[in-house]
Amino acid sequence: MIRLLIVVAILLLGSRAFSMLQNHRDMRAVAATKPTATARASVAAKPSARPAPTPTPSPSRPPVPTQLPQVKVPVLSASWLRNHPIAEVPPIKGRAAIVVDLTAGQILYQQDQGTRYAEASLTKMMTAMVAADLTPLDTVITVPDAATHVEPNHMGISTGEKLTVRELLDGMLLDSGNDAAEAIAMGIVDRATFIGFMNQKAAALHLRATHFTNPSGLDDADHYSSAYDLAVVGATLLADYPDIRAIVGSKQVSIYSSPQHKAFNPINIDRLLSTYPGAIGIKPGYTGAAGYCLAAAATRNGRTILVVVLGSTQHFTDAATLLDFGFRHPVTH
């Protein structure tokens, strides 16, 4: 009996001791996990940092075409001039000149209009049109180092700056920046290909006395045009390139600084925009071989007159004289 009581007592004590040991282990387990849970709660309660914005990839450039768009060749007829001999030859200093009534499509005066001459920065009319043919004007170009070493005039761009084609056209057409012309030619395609496109467009416009070797108009024996051909170029620009027409008709443009480039303030060197009533642009030029050259246009009473003068010593005066002549001679049938 005593032995049975001893066995029961031992079993009761062992069961209690086991229970206490299990509770102790559970307490240790809770104590071990509690700090970690607290730490996680603390992290969860802390405001989360805003994730860095994912850079938006730049839209890929559209592929550069291998052929330029088809062109509508302006009709500049000499039929009116043949039937209306000029009694009063306009007194100008230029070697070659032409006066065209663009509204009627008639030539009103011409002087040595088909002879090849150096045309200086009048080249940039073609450069601008080809650039617009090849790529949207908001296309960004990184200025190559070679473009910054070209002879004056300069827009003032620096190697590595990123500008849109439109901004480079502002500097090329207003400041007459040769550096901007080179950046365009080198940045859209390679330079030789771009000049090839210029000559391709000249052929499409039936320009028989025109050839280009550079995008800016620097002197070269194989770089030339004629007063007639440049009138066709000017007429095409005014009729078919409204964005470029707006640029050449601007007195100045403000290009604000950005992370990609410094500020620019191109000012149009075509002073007829300020001095000749109705003037709408287009482009002056000068080199040693070309002398002073100018393509200019004005609109009055529903008529638009375009003139070109090459090889002058007074290109603005000559252009004003030629424009006056054009407006004095209405096209009659």
C-alpha positions, 0 to 999 in steps of 0.5 A: 500500500505504501509502495503504491502511494509512493508511485502515485506521488512520484507520477504527480510530481513528474507531471507538474515538473513537466508542465512547468518546464513546457510553460518555461519554454513557451515563455522563452519562445514568446520572448524571442519572437516579441522584439522581432515582431516589434521591430517589424511593426516599427518599420511598417509604421514608418512612412515609406520612401517615394520610389525614384521615378522610372526614366521615360525612354526617349522616343526612337527617331523615325528612320531617315528616308532614303528619298526626299518627299516629292516636291511641287515645282513652282511655276515661274513664267516669263510670258508676261515679261515677254509681252511687256518690255521693261521701259525702266530698268531698276538701278541696282549694284548686283550682278544678277537679279530677278523679280517674281510676282508669286501670286501670279507666278510671273517673272517681272524682271530678270538680269543675268538670271541663269548664270552660275554665281556663288550664293553665300548663305542663301544656301541655308534656304535649301539646308532648312528645307532638307532638314524639315524633309528628313526629320521632325523639327523637335528632333534633338541633335547633339552638337558635334565638335566639328560643327563648332570649328566652322568659320563664322558666322556663329550661332555660338553652340558648344560641343555636346549641347543638345538642341532641337532642329527648330532651335538650330534653324533659328540660329542658322536662319536668323544669325546665319550660323554656319555652326548651326548649319553644320550641326544640322547636316552632321546630326540628322545623317552624316554630312556627305549624305545630307549634302547629297540630299540637298543636291537631290532636292535641287534636281527635283526642283529642276534647278539646272544651275545649282550645286552644293558642296556644303550646308552653309554657303562657304566659298567653293568652286563647285558650290553655286546657284543662279538668281532664277534657281534661288527664286525657285528655292525661295518660292518653295520655302514660302509656299510649302514650309510654313514653319521655316517661313515663320522663322525667316519672318521673325526679327528675333527668337529667345531660346531659353537655357535648359539642362541641355544647352545655354540660352541663345537670342538669335537676331535676324540680320535681314534688316528689311524686316524693320525697314521695308513695309510688308517684308516677310523675310527670307535670307541675306548672305555674304562671302568674299567670292559671292559678295552681298546676296539677298533673297527677299519677299514682301506682301502688299494688297494681296500680292507677294513679290519675291526678289533675288540679288547676287554679287552686290555691294548694297544688297538691302538697297538693291532688294528694296529697289527690286521690290518697289519695281515689282509692286509698281508693275501689276500683272495684267492680262 
